[in-house]
Amino acid sequence: MGVDVVLMRVARQGTSPKRRRLSPLASVGDEDGVIARSFSESGTPMLSRVDPYGDLVLSPAEMGQFIAEAEFLAAGAGVTGAGLIRRVLELARRCRDTAGTELHLQGD
């Protein structure tokens, strides 16, 4: 039970949500459930919203809080967890800095 983190490019033609197209740019896999466990046990408002059984989509506007909470978590995480969280932080920073992207946290 893991949460894969995927940076997606969003392409829209017109205003209809049916014409919305997603293309993956980069991802971090969570085969051992380290990200899911770390986020769900973090006690932070945004990271606690991550559902290991569902999906959570975050916009660039939400990255400030996400990054702050993930940095706090990485500072106290074990060696394995900290490395994965730092990789997630790289994707979050790219999302924050790149228009037309979203960060998708995909549960099993």
LINURTA-V203036 format. One record per residue. N is the residue number from 1. PHI is phi in radians with two decimals (* if undefined). PSI is psi in radians with two decimals (999 if undefined). OMEGA is omega in whole degrees, 0 to 359 (999 if undefined). Layout:
BEGIN
n/phi/psi/omega
N/PHI/PSI/OMEGA
N/PHI/PSI/OMEGA
END
This chain:
BEGIN
n/phi/psi/omega
1/*/1.72/181
2/-2.20/3.04/177
3/-2.21/1.93/177
4/-1.46/2.45/181
5/-1.95/2.15/185
6/-2.23/2.23/172
7/-1.52/2.11/184
8/-2.01/2.45/169
9/-1.60/2.35/181
10/-1.90/2.13/176
11/-2.00/2.30/180
12/-2.23/2.32/173
13/-2.00/1.87/183
14/1.45/-2.82/185
15/-1.85/-0.14/182
16/-1.29/2.30/176
17/-1.11/-0.34/179
18/-1.21/-0.36/181
19/-1.69/0.21/179
20/-1.40/2.23/181
21/-2.15/2.37/179
22/-1.95/2.42/176
23/-2.29/2.17/178
24/-1.21/2.36/177
25/-1.81/-0.68/181
26/-2.85/2.77/180
27/-2.64/2.80/173
28/-2.23/2.10/180
29/-1.49/2.71/182
30/-2.31/1.05/184
31/-1.05/-0.61/184
32/-1.64/0.01/179
33/1.34/0.28/182
34/-1.14/-0.79/181
35/-1.14/-0.81/181
36/-1.01/-0.83/180
37/-1.13/-0.83/183
38/-1.06/-0.78/182
39/-1.20/-0.78/183
40/-1.18/-0.49/180
41/-1.66/0.09/186
42/-1.21/-0.54/183
43/1.33/0.18/179
44/-1.72/2.62/186
45/-1.04/-0.83/185
46/-1.40/-0.81/182
47/-1.12/-0.53/179
48/-1.19/-0.28/178
49/-1.33/-0.25/181
50/-1.17/2.23/184
51/-1.95/2.07/180
52/-1.16/-0.17/179
53/-1.94/-0.09/183
54/-2.32/-3.00/181
55/-2.02/2.58/175
56/-2.31/2.22/180
57/-1.98/2.20/181
58/-2.06/2.47/180
59/-1.62/2.92/176
60/-1.00/-0.55/180
61/-1.13/-0.43/181
62/-1.58/-0.07/186
63/-1.20/-0.50/179
64/-0.99/-0.90/180
65/-1.20/-0.73/180
66/-1.03/-0.82/181
67/-1.12/-0.78/180
68/-1.04/-0.78/180
69/-1.21/-0.70/180
70/-1.20/-0.65/176
71/-1.10/-0.74/177
72/-1.06/-0.75/180
73/-1.17/-0.76/181
74/-1.10/-0.57/180
75/-1.14/-0.47/182
76/-1.92/0.03/184
77/-1.43/2.79/176
78/-1.20/3.03/185
79/-0.97/-0.88/181
80/-1.13/-0.84/181
81/-1.12/-0.69/181
82/-1.12/-0.70/180
83/-1.11/-0.76/178
84/-1.14/-0.74/180
85/-1.14/-0.63/176
86/-1.12/-0.65/176
87/-1.16/-0.67/175
88/-1.13/-0.69/178
89/-1.06/-0.64/177
90/-1.06/-0.77/178
91/-1.14/-0.71/180
92/-1.11/-0.70/178
93/-1.17/-0.69/176
94/-1.10/-0.69/178
95/-1.10/-0.80/180
96/-1.04/-0.67/187
97/-1.61/-0.11/185
98/-2.11/2.02/178
99/-1.14/2.61/177
100/1.35/0.46/178
101/-2.20/2.85/175
102/-2.48/2.68/174
103/-1.84/2.08/181
104/-1.85/2.17/175
105/-1.87/1.88/191
106/-1.88/1.98/177
107/-1.38/2.96/180
108/-1.27/999/999
END
